[in-house]
Amino acid sequence: MRILLVANGYPPISNGGVETYTYQLANSLVSRGHEVHVFCRTSDFEQADYSTLSEKVNGVSVTRVVNDAKEILEFRQTYQNQQIEDLFGRVLTRLSPEVVHFNHLIGLSFRLPLLCASKRLGAIITLHD
């Protein structure tokens, strides 16, 4: 199964509770033979906001989107961000996941689950905080 996990960060760059949970979940799913990809926010003041960094972490493909709020002009953009939604939409099209598991949306956009619904993709949300 192709699974996309969404979180506010991912190890080894980010190591909080949600990040650790997502990391352990991803590794467990990979060990069961699933194809797992992570879409997350990252901080990198040397990169432009909305640039993407791609890497593999223990067999998991990770797309990190830089968002340090360097281009935020209105408060609304801290929780509803069209640029992140556009990037996420391209990831959905490229990966065509069978299910998307949302773990945390801080630094991303609250409308990401709506994009899944508009594409008729199965999505689940785990509430951590």
A tleap script that builds the chain and sets N, CA, C and O, in Angstrom:
source leaprc.protein.ff14SB
mol = sequence {
  NMET ARG ILE LEU LEU VAL ALA ASN GLY TYR
  PRO PRO ILE SER ASN GLY GLY VAL GLU THR
  TYR THR TYR GLN LEU ALA ASN SER LEU VAL
  SER ARG GLY HIE GLU VAL HIE VAL PHE CYS
  ARG THR SER ASP PHE GLU GLN ALA ASP TYR
  SER THR LEU SER GLU LYS VAL ASN GLY VAL
  SER VAL THR ARG VAL VAL ASN ASP ALA LYS
  GLU ILE LEU GLU PHE ARG GLN THR TYR GLN
  ASN GLN GLN ILE GLU ASP LEU PHE GLY ARG
  VAL LEU THR ARG LEU SER PRO GLU VAL VAL
  HIE PHE ASN HIE LEU ILE GLY LEU SER PHE
  ARG LEU PRO LEU LEU CYS ALA SER LYS ARG
  LEU GLY ALA ILE ILE THR LEU HIE CASP
}
set mol.1.N position { 0.851 -1.176 0.000 }
set mol.1.CA position { 0.000 0.000 0.000 }
set mol.1.C position { 0.896 1.239 0.000 }
set mol.1.O position { 1.921 1.273 0.681 }
set mol.2.N position { 0.502 2.252 -0.766 }
set mol.2.CA position { 1.202 3.544 -0.764 }
set mol.2.C position { 0.566 4.451 0.286 }
set mol.2.O position { -0.619 4.778 0.215 }
set mol.3.N position { 1.374 4.846 1.254 }
set mol.3.CA position { 0.880 5.630 2.376 }
set mol.3.C position { 1.661 6.930 2.467 }
set mol.3.O position { 2.890 6.932 2.414 }
set mol.4.N position { 0.945 8.023 2.604 }
set mol.4.CA position { 1.564 9.336 2.799 }
set mol.4.C position { 1.268 9.790 4.222 }
set mol.4.O position { 0.109 9.919 4.617 }
set mol.5.N position { 2.327 10.029 4.984 }
set mol.5.CA position { 2.194 10.558 6.342 }
set mol.5.C position { 2.489 12.045 6.303 }
set mol.5.O position { 3.429 12.476 5.636 }
set mol.6.N position { 1.701 12.825 7.006 }
set mol.6.CA position { 1.870 14.281 7.049 }
set mol.6.C position { 2.105 14.691 8.489 }
set mol.6.O position { 1.358 14.308 9.389 }
set mol.7.N position { 3.162 15.482 8.697 }
set mol.7.CA position { 3.488 15.920 10.054 }
set mol.7.C position { 4.154 17.286 10.009 }
set mol.7.O position { 4.528 17.781 8.946 }
set mol.8.N position { 4.291 17.879 11.178 }
set mol.8.CA position { 4.917 19.198 11.271 }
set mol.8.C position { 6.435 19.112 11.255 }
set mol.8.O position { 7.096 20.149 11.201 }
set mol.9.N position { 7.000 17.941 11.298 }
set mol.9.CA position { 8.435 17.742 11.225 }
set mol.9.C position { 8.727 16.260 11.186 }
set mol.9.O position { 7.823 15.436 11.327 }
set mol.10.N position { 10.003 15.917 10.994 }
set mol.10.CA position { 10.385 14.511 10.903 }
set mol.10.C position { 11.861 14.380 11.236 }
set mol.10.O position { 12.670 15.206 10.813 }
set mol.11.N position { 12.220 13.344 11.996 }
set mol.11.CA position { 13.634 13.126 12.336 }
set mol.11.C position { 14.487 12.909 11.082 }
set mol.11.O position { 13.942 12.527 10.047 }
set mol.12.N position { 15.761 13.130 11.133 }
set mol.12.CA position { 16.518 13.521 12.311 }
set mol.12.C position { 16.538 15.030 12.557 }
set mol.12.O position { 17.157 15.484 13.520 }
set mol.13.N position { 15.876 15.809 11.712 }
set mol.13.CA position { 15.904 17.265 11.874 }
set mol.13.C position { 15.016 17.706 13.033 }
set mol.13.O position { 15.411 18.559 13.828 }
set mol.14.N position { 13.829 17.135 13.133 }
set mol.14.CA position { 12.879 17.473 14.199 }
set mol.14.C position { 12.613 16.236 15.033 }
set mol.14.O position { 12.395 15.154 14.488 }
set mol.15.N position { 12.630 16.386 16.359 }
set mol.15.CA position { 12.535 15.216 17.232 }
set mol.15.C position { 11.574 15.385 18.395 }
set mol.15.O position { 11.884 14.960 19.508 }
set mol.16.N position { 10.417 15.995 18.170 }
set mol.16.CA position { 9.419 16.113 19.225 }
set mol.16.C position { 8.547 14.869 19.283 }
set mol.16.O position { 8.848 13.858 18.649 }
set mol.17.N position { 7.472 14.950 20.042 }
set mol.17.CA position { 6.585 13.809 20.233 }
set mol.17.C position { 5.902 13.346 18.962 }
set mol.17.O position { 5.943 12.158 18.640 }
set mol.18.N position { 5.274 14.258 18.232 }
set mol.18.CA position { 4.583 13.891 16.991 }
set mol.18.C position { 5.587 13.405 15.954 }
set mol.18.O position { 5.320 12.460 15.212 }
set mol.19.N position { 6.741 14.057 15.909 }
set mol.19.CA position { 7.766 13.665 14.943 }
set mol.19.C position { 8.259 12.246 15.220 }
set mol.19.O position { 8.432 11.450 14.297 }
set mol.20.N position { 8.481 11.939 16.492 }
set mol.20.CA position { 8.943 10.604 16.875 }
set mol.20.C position { 7.872 9.563 16.587 }
set mol.20.O position { 8.177 8.478 16.092 }
set mol.21.N position { 6.621 9.883 16.893 }
set mol.21.CA position { 5.505 8.980 16.593 }
set mol.21.C position { 5.450 8.694 15.093 }
set mol.21.O position { 5.341 7.540 14.680 }
set mol.22.N position { 5.525 9.743 14.284 }
set mol.22.CA position { 5.446 9.585 12.831 }
set mol.22.C position { 6.609 8.754 12.311 }
set mol.22.O position { 6.433 7.907 11.435 }
set mol.23.N position { 7.792 8.998 12.851 }
set mol.23.CA position { 8.994 8.251 12.468 }
set mol.23.C position { 8.824 6.763 12.778 }
set mol.23.O position { 9.105 5.915 11.931 }
set mol.24.N position { 8.372 6.452 13.970 }
set mol.24.CA position { 8.193 5.053 14.360 }
set mol.24.C position { 7.087 4.385 13.549 }
set mol.24.O position { 7.208 3.220 13.170 }
set mol.25.N position { 6.016 5.117 13.284 }
set mol.25.CA position { 4.936 4.596 12.456 }
set mol.25.C position { 5.447 4.305 11.046 }
set mol.25.O position { 5.172 3.238 10.497 }
set mol.26.N position { 6.186 5.239 10.460 }
set mol.26.CA position { 6.721 5.054 9.108 }
set mol.26.C position { 7.617 3.823 9.041 }
set mol.26.O position { 7.496 3.015 8.120 }
set mol.27.N position { 8.510 3.677 10.008 }
set mol.27.CA position { 9.418 2.524 10.009 }
set mol.27.C position { 8.659 1.214 10.176 }
set mol.27.O position { 9.007 0.210 9.556 }
set mol.28.N position { 7.637 1.221 11.001 }
set mol.28.CA position { 6.831 0.026 11.195 }
set mol.28.C position { 6.090 -0.351 9.909 }
set mol.28.O position { 6.022 -1.526 9.549 }
set mol.29.N position { 5.548 0.630 9.237 }
set mol.29.CA position { 4.832 0.373 7.977 }
set mol.29.C position { 5.778 -0.143 6.898 }
set mol.29.O position { 5.428 -1.058 6.153 }
set mol.30.N position { 6.975 0.439 6.808 }
set mol.30.CA position { 7.969 -0.019 5.834 }
set mol.30.C position { 8.354 -1.472 6.124 }
set mol.30.O position { 8.494 -2.274 5.201 }
set mol.31.N position { 8.523 -1.806 7.397 }
set mol.31.CA position { 8.905 -3.178 7.761 }
set mol.31.C position { 7.817 -4.185 7.397 }
set mol.31.O position { 8.089 -5.380 7.282 }
set mol.32.N position { 6.594 -3.708 7.217 }
set mol.32.CA position { 5.479 -4.574 6.818 }
set mol.32.C position { 5.287 -4.582 5.298 }
set mol.32.O position { 4.329 -5.168 4.794 }
set mol.33.N position { 6.201 -3.928 4.570 }
set mol.33.CA position { 6.170 -3.974 3.108 }
set mol.33.C position { 5.433 -2.843 2.431 }
set mol.33.O position { 5.239 -2.883 1.217 }
set mol.34.N position { 5.016 -1.837 3.173 }
set mol.34.CA position { 4.303 -0.715 2.564 }
set mol.34.C position { 5.288 0.309 2.002 }
set mol.34.O position { 6.419 0.434 2.473 }
set mol.35.N position { 4.838 1.024 1.002 }
set mol.35.CA position { 5.607 2.141 0.444 }
set mol.35.C position { 5.172 3.398 1.204 }
set mol.35.O position { 4.010 3.799 1.136 }
set mol.36.N position { 6.105 4.011 1.922 }
set mol.36.CA position { 5.762 5.126 2.801 }
set mol.36.C position { 6.512 6.377 2.367 }
set mol.36.O position { 7.704 6.345 2.058 }
set mol.37.N position { 5.775 7.472 2.355 }
set mol.37.CA position { 6.350 8.777 2.060 }
set mol.37.C position { 5.879 9.732 3.158 }
set mol.37.O position { 4.765 9.605 3.666 }
set mol.38.N position { 6.733 10.683 3.514 }
set mol.38.CA position { 6.383 11.685 4.523 }
set mol.38.C position { 6.420 13.065 3.877 }
set mol.38.O position { 7.343 13.384 3.128 }
set mol.39.N position { 5.418 13.873 4.168 }
set mol.39.CA position { 5.369 15.280 3.772 }
set mol.39.C position { 5.366 16.075 5.065 }
set mol.39.O position { 4.482 15.893 5.903 }
set mol.40.N position { 6.347 16.958 5.239 }
set mol.40.CA position { 6.436 17.696 6.493 }
set mol.40.C position { 7.037 19.086 6.280 }
set mol.40.O position { 7.601 19.390 5.229 }
set mol.41.N position { 6.897 19.899 7.294 }
set mol.41.CA position { 7.489 21.228 7.339 }
set mol.41.C position { 8.881 21.120 7.943 }
set mol.41.O position { 9.151 20.248 8.769 }
set mol.42.N position { 9.753 22.016 7.517 }
set mol.42.CA position { 11.074 22.106 8.125 }
set mol.42.C position { 11.477 23.566 8.225 }
set mol.42.O position { 10.913 24.433 7.557 }
set mol.43.N position { 12.447 23.817 9.060 }
set mol.43.CA position { 13.004 25.160 9.208 }
set mol.43.C position { 14.394 25.182 8.604 }
set mol.43.O position { 15.216 24.309 8.883 }
set mol.44.N position { 14.656 26.183 7.775 }
set mol.44.CA position { 15.987 26.348 7.193 }
set mol.44.C position { 16.098 27.801 6.724 }
set mol.44.O position { 15.656 28.151 5.630 }
set mol.45.N position { 16.694 28.632 7.569 }
set mol.45.CA position { 16.755 30.060 7.262 }
set mol.45.C position { 17.673 30.388 6.088 }
set mol.45.O position { 17.687 31.525 5.616 }
set mol.46.N position { 18.428 29.421 5.618 }
set mol.46.CA position { 19.289 29.637 4.451 }
set mol.46.C position { 18.558 29.352 3.145 }
set mol.46.O position { 19.055 29.692 2.071 }
set mol.47.N position { 17.379 28.730 3.227 }
set mol.47.CA position { 16.580 28.408 2.050 }
set mol.47.C position { 15.359 29.313 1.992 }
set mol.47.O position { 14.881 29.795 3.019 }
set mol.48.N position { 14.868 29.535 0.802 }
set mol.48.CA position { 13.643 30.323 0.629 }
set mol.48.C position { 12.448 29.536 1.159 }
set mol.48.O position { 12.397 28.312 1.038 }
set mol.49.N position { 11.498 30.243 1.742 }
set mol.49.CA position { 10.254 29.576 2.129 }
set mol.49.C position { 9.654 28.894 0.909 }
set mol.49.O position { 9.722 29.407 -0.207 }
set mol.50.N position { 9.070 27.738 1.143 }
set mol.50.CA position { 8.392 26.905 0.158 }
set mol.50.C position { 9.339 26.164 -0.775 }
set mol.50.O position { 8.888 25.516 -1.719 }
set mol.51.N position { 10.631 26.247 -0.531 }
set mol.51.CA position { 11.529 25.359 -1.260 }
set mol.51.C position { 11.371 23.971 -0.639 }
set mol.51.O position { 11.001 23.844 0.529 }
set mol.52.N position { 11.651 22.951 -1.415 }
set mol.52.CA position { 11.485 21.589 -0.916 }
set mol.52.C position { 12.829 20.870 -0.881 }
set mol.52.O position { 13.705 21.089 -1.718 }
set mol.53.N position { 12.953 20.024 0.101 }
set mol.53.CA position { 14.142 19.202 0.273 }
set mol.53.C position { 13.668 17.751 0.299 }
set mol.53.O position { 12.776 17.403 1.072 }
set mol.54.N position { 14.253 16.916 -0.533 }
set mol.54.CA position { 13.858 15.505 -0.590 }
set mol.54.C position { 15.006 14.630 -0.143 }
set mol.54.O position { 16.163 14.874 -0.483 }
set mol.55.N position { 14.670 13.602 0.630 }
set mol.55.CA position { 15.687 12.670 1.104 }
set mol.55.C position { 15.035 11.347 1.469 }
set mol.55.O position { 13.810 11.236 1.521 }
set mol.56.N position { 15.866 10.352 1.718 }
set mol.56.CA position { 15.411 9.062 2.242 }
set mol.56.C position { 15.937 8.945 3.659 }
set mol.56.O position { 17.115 9.198 3.914 }
set mol.57.N position { 15.073 8.564 4.574 }
set mol.57.CA position { 15.446 8.332 5.969 }
set mol.57.C position { 14.997 6.909 6.306 }
set mol.57.O position { 13.803 6.646 6.442 }
set mol.58.N position { 15.948 6.007 6.436 }
set mol.58.CA position { 15.652 4.589 6.741 }
set mol.58.C position { 14.625 3.991 5.774 }
set mol.58.O position { 13.703 3.298 6.204 }
set mol.59.N position { 14.776 4.251 4.498 }
set mol.59.CA position { 13.872 3.680 3.503 }
set mol.59.C position { 12.579 4.435 3.307 }
set mol.59.O position { 11.730 4.018 2.520 }
set mol.60.N position { 12.416 5.530 4.004 }
set mol.60.CA position { 11.205 6.346 3.885 }
set mol.60.C position { 11.546 7.602 3.082 }
set mol.60.O position { 12.475 8.332 3.429 }
set mol.61.N position { 10.798 7.850 2.014 }
set mol.61.CA position { 10.987 9.078 1.233 }
set mol.61.C position { 10.367 10.238 1.991 }
set mol.61.O position { 9.217 10.168 2.425 }
set mol.62.N position { 11.141 11.307 2.146 }
set mol.62.CA position { 10.677 12.459 2.917 }
set mol.62.C position { 10.759 13.705 2.044 }
set mol.62.O position { 11.803 14.000 1.463 }
set mol.63.N position { 9.656 14.428 1.956 }
set mol.63.CA position { 9.628 15.745 1.318 }
set mol.63.C position { 9.442 16.764 2.419 }
set mol.63.O position { 8.409 16.800 3.089 }
set mol.64.N position { 10.463 17.598 2.598 }
set mol.64.CA position { 10.412 18.653 3.610 }
set mol.64.C position { 10.164 19.986 2.903 }
set mol.64.O position { 10.861 20.331 1.949 }
set mol.65.N position { 9.178 20.720 3.376 }
set mol.65.CA position { 8.858 22.031 2.830 }
set mol.65.C position { 9.341 23.076 3.823 }
set mol.65.O position { 8.926 23.085 4.982 }
set mol.66.N position { 10.219 23.955 3.361 }
set mol.66.CA position { 10.719 25.018 4.232 }
set mol.66.C position { 9.603 26.025 4.455 }
set mol.66.O position { 9.018 26.551 3.508 }
set mol.67.N position { 9.320 26.281 5.731 }
set mol.67.CA position { 8.355 27.327 6.074 }
set mol.67.C position { 8.783 27.955 7.393 }
set mol.67.O position { 8.470 27.452 8.472 }
set mol.68.N position { 9.496 29.050 7.282 }
set mol.68.CA position { 9.929 29.818 8.446 }
set mol.68.C position { 9.147 31.120 8.557 }
set mol.68.O position { 9.551 32.038 9.271 }
set mol.69.N position { 8.028 31.191 7.848 }
set mol.69.CA position { 7.152 32.365 7.862 }
set mol.69.C position { 7.863 33.626 7.398 }
set mol.69.O position { 7.513 34.731 7.812 }
set mol.70.N position { 8.853 33.461 6.544 }
set mol.70.CA position { 9.577 34.620 6.015 }
set mol.70.C position { 8.717 35.425 5.036 }
set mol.70.O position { 8.956 36.613 4.820 }
set mol.71.N position { 7.715 34.764 4.449 }
set mol.71.CA position { 6.872 35.439 3.458 }
set mol.71.C position { 5.442 35.636 3.948 }
set mol.71.O position { 4.557 35.959 3.156 }
set mol.72.N position { 5.210 35.449 5.224 }
set mol.72.CA position { 3.870 35.613 5.789 }
set mol.72.C position { 3.542 37.103 5.894 }
set mol.72.O position { 4.277 37.867 6.520 }
set mol.73.N position { 2.444 37.501 5.283 }
set mol.73.CA position { 2.010 38.892 5.320 }
set mol.73.C position { 0.761 39.089 6.170 }
set mol.73.O position { 0.493 40.192 6.646 }
set mol.74.N position { -0.007 38.006 6.359 }
set mol.74.CA position { -1.242 38.070 7.131 }
set mol.74.C position { -1.285 36.892 8.099 }
set mol.74.O position { -0.758 35.821 7.795 }
set mol.75.N position { -1.905 37.079 9.252 }
set mol.75.CA position { -2.018 36.010 10.239 }
set mol.75.C position { -2.636 34.756 9.637 }
set mol.75.O position { -2.204 33.642 9.934 }
set mol.76.N position { -3.644 34.936 8.794 }
set mol.76.CA position { -4.345 33.807 8.169 }
set mol.76.C position { -3.370 32.847 7.494 }
set mol.76.O position { -3.611 31.640 7.470 }
set mol.77.N position { -2.279 33.364 6.949 }
set mol.77.CA position { -1.310 32.508 6.252 }
set mol.77.C position { -0.581 31.551 7.197 }
set mol.77.O position { 0.085 30.630 6.724 }
set mol.78.N position { -0.684 31.735 8.494 }
set mol.78.CA position { -0.031 30.822 9.430 }
set mol.78.C position { -0.790 29.503 9.555 }
set mol.78.O position { -0.235 28.512 10.028 }
set mol.79.N position { -2.053 29.486 9.135 }
set mol.79.CA position { -2.823 28.247 9.220 }
set mol.79.C position { -3.521 27.872 7.918 }
set mol.79.O position { -4.017 26.754 7.783 }
set mol.80.N position { -3.564 28.796 6.958 }
set mol.80.CA position { -4.175 28.544 5.648 }
set mol.80.C position { -3.200 29.081 4.611 }
set mol.80.O position { -3.141 30.285 4.361 }
set mol.81.N position { -2.434 28.168 4.008 }
set mol.81.CA position { -1.317 28.591 3.184 }
set mol.81.C position { -1.422 27.988 1.783 }
set mol.81.O position { -1.220 26.789 1.593 }
set mol.82.N position { -1.734 28.823 0.829 }
set mol.82.CA position { -1.954 28.359 -0.547 }
set mol.82.C position { -0.697 27.752 -1.163 }
set mol.82.O position { -0.792 26.769 -1.897 }
set mol.83.N position { 0.472 28.313 -0.881 }
set mol.83.CA position { 1.709 27.776 -1.449 }
set mol.83.C position { 1.939 26.342 -0.978 }
set mol.83.O position { 2.320 25.479 -1.768 }
set mol.84.N position { 1.710 26.094 0.300 }
set mol.84.CA position { 1.885 24.728 0.831 }
set mol.84.C position { 0.829 23.800 0.241 }
set mol.84.O position { 1.119 22.648 -0.081 }
set mol.85.N position { -0.379 24.296 0.101 }
set mol.85.CA position { -1.438 23.487 -0.503 }
set mol.85.C position { -1.078 23.099 -1.934 }
set mol.85.O position { -1.306 21.961 -2.344 }
set mol.86.N position { -0.521 24.030 -2.688 }
set mol.86.CA position { -0.107 23.734 -4.066 }
set mol.86.C position { 0.989 22.673 -4.094 }
set mol.86.O position { 0.944 21.750 -4.908 }
set mol.87.N position { 1.972 22.804 -3.206 }
set mol.87.CA position { 3.054 21.808 -3.131 }
set mol.87.C position { 2.499 20.439 -2.741 }
set mol.87.O position { 2.873 19.419 -3.321 }
set mol.88.N position { 1.610 20.428 -1.760 }
set mol.88.CA position { 1.008 19.174 -1.309 }
set mol.88.C position { 0.192 18.537 -2.439 }
set mol.88.O position { 0.231 17.320 -2.619 }
set mol.89.N position { -0.536 19.341 -3.189 }
set mol.89.CA position { -1.315 18.830 -4.322 }
set mol.89.C position { -0.421 18.159 -5.353 }
set mol.89.O position { -0.781 17.123 -5.911 }
set mol.90.N position { 0.742 18.746 -5.606 }
set mol.90.CA position { 1.688 18.135 -6.552 }
set mol.90.C position { 2.225 16.807 -6.006 }
set mol.90.O position { 2.414 15.853 -6.761 }
set mol.91.N position { 2.466 16.749 -4.702 }
set mol.91.CA position { 2.919 15.489 -4.088 }
set mol.91.C position { 1.831 14.428 -4.205 }
set mol.91.O position { 2.121 13.275 -4.523 }
set mol.92.N position { 0.582 14.808 -3.952 }
set mol.92.CA position { -0.523 13.856 -4.095 }
set mol.92.C position { -0.606 13.314 -5.518 }
set mol.92.O position { -0.801 12.115 -5.719 }
set mol.93.N position { -0.460 14.191 -6.498 }
set mol.93.CA position { -0.524 13.769 -7.896 }
set mol.93.C position { 0.636 12.844 -8.238 }
set mol.93.O position { 0.447 11.826 -8.903 }
set mol.94.N position { 1.828 13.197 -7.788 }
set mol.94.CA position { 3.023 12.399 -8.094 }
set mol.94.C position { 2.981 11.028 -7.421 }
set mol.94.O position { 3.317 10.024 -8.050 }
set mol.95.N position { 2.573 10.971 -6.152 }
set mol.95.CA position { 2.621 9.718 -5.397 }
set mol.95.C position { 1.373 8.864 -5.561 }
set mol.95.O position { 1.442 7.637 -5.506 }
set mol.96.N position { 0.238 9.510 -5.762 }
set mol.96.CA position { -1.047 8.817 -5.837 }
set mol.96.C position { -1.206 7.831 -4.671 }
set mol.96.O position { -1.363 6.628 -4.882 }
set mol.97.N position { -1.163 8.361 -3.429 }
set mol.97.CA position { -1.257 7.463 -2.275 }
set mol.97.C position { -2.637 6.835 -2.152 }
set mol.97.O position { -3.641 7.388 -2.602 }
set mol.98.N position { -2.653 5.671 -1.534 }
set mol.98.CA position { -3.923 5.006 -1.281 }
set mol.98.C position { -4.570 5.531 -0.005 }
set mol.98.O position { -5.792 5.493 0.141 }
set mol.99.N position { -3.756 6.013 0.904 }
set mol.99.CA position { -4.265 6.617 2.128 }
set mol.99.C position { -3.279 7.692 2.587 }
set mol.99.O position { -2.068 7.566 2.407 }
set mol.100.N position { -3.827 8.743 3.180 }
set mol.100.CA position { -3.020 9.823 3.748 }
set mol.100.C position { -3.334 9.884 5.235 }
set mol.100.O position { -4.498 9.929 5.635 }
set mol.101.N position { -2.293 9.885 6.042 }
set mol.101.CA position { -2.456 9.928 7.495 }
set mol.101.C position { -1.894 11.245 8.001 }
set mol.101.O position { -0.684 11.467 7.960 }
set mol.102.N position { -2.771 12.117 8.477 }
set mol.102.CA position { -2.375 13.417 9.002 }
set mol.102.C position { -2.078 13.294 10.490 }
set mol.102.O position { -2.879 12.759 11.255 }
set mol.103.N position { -0.914 13.796 10.885 }
set mol.103.CA position { -0.513 13.760 12.284 }
set mol.103.C position { -0.439 15.140 12.907 }
set mol.103.O position { -0.728 15.294 14.093 }
set mol.104.N position { -0.064 16.135 12.144 }
set mol.104.CA position { 0.004 17.507 12.667 }
set mol.104.C position { 0.116 18.451 11.478 }
set mol.104.O position { 0.837 18.170 10.520 }
set mol.105.N position { -0.594 19.561 11.541 }
set mol.105.CA position { -0.611 20.494 10.419 }
set mol.105.C position { 0.018 21.845 10.737 }
set mol.105.O position { -0.014 22.744 9.896 }
set mol.106.N position { 0.585 22.011 11.920 }
set mol.106.CA position { 1.185 23.302 12.248 }
set mol.106.C position { 2.328 23.595 11.268 }
set mol.106.O position { 3.149 22.726 10.975 }
set mol.107.N position { 2.363 24.812 10.778 }
set mol.107.CA position { 3.376 25.192 9.802 }
set mol.107.C position { 3.049 24.744 8.390 }
set mol.107.O position { 3.830 24.974 7.467 }
set mol.108.N position { 1.888 24.100 8.214 }
set mol.108.CA position { 1.455 23.654 6.889 }
set mol.108.C position { 0.178 24.415 6.527 }
set mol.108.O position { 0.219 25.637 6.379 }
set mol.109.N position { -0.940 23.729 6.385 }
set mol.109.CA position { -2.228 24.376 6.121 }
set mol.109.C position { -3.349 23.455 6.562 }
set mol.109.O position { -3.326 22.257 6.282 }
set mol.110.N position { -4.332 24.019 7.254 }
set mol.110.CA position { -5.432 23.201 7.754 }
set mol.110.C position { -6.278 22.627 6.627 }
set mol.110.O position { -7.075 21.719 6.864 }
set mol.111.N position { -6.127 23.128 5.417 }
set mol.111.CA position { -6.951 22.659 4.306 }
set mol.111.C position { -6.375 21.436 3.583 }
set mol.111.O position { -6.984 20.962 2.624 }
set mol.112.N position { -5.232 20.916 4.008 }
set mol.112.CA position { -4.659 19.751 3.326 }
set mol.112.C position { -5.616 18.559 3.303 }
set mol.112.O position { -5.725 17.906 2.265 }
set mol.113.N position { -6.316 18.243 4.404 }
set mol.113.CA position { -7.281 17.131 4.317 }
set mol.113.C position { -8.384 17.374 3.286 }
set mol.113.O position { -8.895 16.426 2.689 }
set mol.114.N position { -8.750 18.634 3.078 }
set mol.114.CA position { -9.774 18.945 2.066 }
set mol.114.C position { -9.283 18.621 0.660 }
set mol.114.O position { -10.073 18.238 -0.202 }
set mol.115.N position { -7.980 18.775 0.427 }
set mol.115.CA position { -7.421 18.415 -0.876 }
set mol.115.C position { -7.560 16.914 -1.112 }
set mol.115.O position { -7.865 16.477 -2.222 }
set mol.116.N position { -7.334 16.132 -0.060 }
set mol.116.CA position { -7.521 14.679 -0.184 }
set mol.116.C position { -8.976 14.353 -0.510 }
set mol.116.O position { -9.254 13.520 -1.373 }
set mol.117.N position { -9.887 15.006 0.175 }
set mol.117.CA position { -11.311 14.769 -0.067 }
set mol.117.C position { -11.679 15.123 -1.502 }
set mol.117.O position { -12.448 14.405 -2.140 }
set mol.118.N position { -11.134 16.226 -2.014 }
set mol.118.CA position { -11.461 16.640 -3.388 }
set mol.118.C position { -10.929 15.654 -4.418 }
set mol.118.O position { -11.447 15.580 -5.532 }
set mol.119.N position { -9.898 14.895 -4.054 }
set mol.119.CA position { -9.334 13.882 -4.960 }
set mol.119.C position { -9.835 12.479 -4.621 }
set mol.119.O position { -9.369 11.489 -5.185 }
set mol.120.N position { -10.789 12.408 -3.692 }
set mol.120.CA position { -11.376 11.148 -3.261 }
set mol.120.C position { -10.332 10.168 -2.724 }
set mol.120.O position { -10.405 8.965 -2.972 }
set mol.121.N position { -9.364 10.705 -1.986 }
set mol.121.CA position { -8.340 9.881 -1.354 }
set mol.121.C position { -8.734 9.592 0.090 }
set mol.121.O position { -9.236 10.470 0.790 }
set mol.122.N position { -8.508 8.378 0.523 }
set mol.122.CA position { -8.758 8.033 1.907 }
set mol.122.C position { -7.798 8.790 2.810 }
set mol.122.O position { -6.600 8.861 2.533 }
set mol.123.N position { -8.321 9.350 3.880 }
set mol.123.CA position { -7.482 10.119 4.807 }
set mol.123.C position { -7.938 9.852 6.229 }
set mol.123.O position { -9.127 9.697 6.506 }
set mol.124.N position { -6.953 9.803 7.127 }
set mol.124.CA position { -7.240 9.696 8.552 }
set mol.124.C position { -6.439 10.767 9.276 }
set mol.124.O position { -5.420 11.244 8.778 }
set mol.125.N position { -6.910 11.130 10.439 }
set mol.125.CA position { -6.239 12.139 11.240 }
set mol.125.C position { -6.065 11.578 12.646 }
set mol.125.O position { -7.018 11.086 13.250 }
set mol.126.N position { -4.839 11.657 13.161 }
set mol.126.CA position { -4.580 11.316 14.545 }
set mol.126.C position { -4.403 12.621 15.306 }
set mol.126.O position { -3.573 13.451 14.936 }
set mol.127.N position { -5.174 12.804 16.361 }
set mol.127.CA position { -5.076 14.009 17.180 }
set mol.127.C position { -4.054 13.770 18.287 }
set mol.127.O position { -4.241 12.901 19.139 }
set mol.128.N position { -2.991 14.535 18.268 }
set mol.128.CA position { -1.908 14.360 19.244 }
set mol.128.C position { -1.964 15.393 20.364 }
set mol.128.O position { -1.763 15.047 21.529 }
set mol.129.N position { -2.227 16.633 20.039 }
set mol.129.CA position { -2.149 17.722 21.013 }
set mol.129.C position { -3.521 18.312 21.267 }
set mol.129.O position { -3.656 19.243 22.061 }
savepdb mol mol.pdb
quit
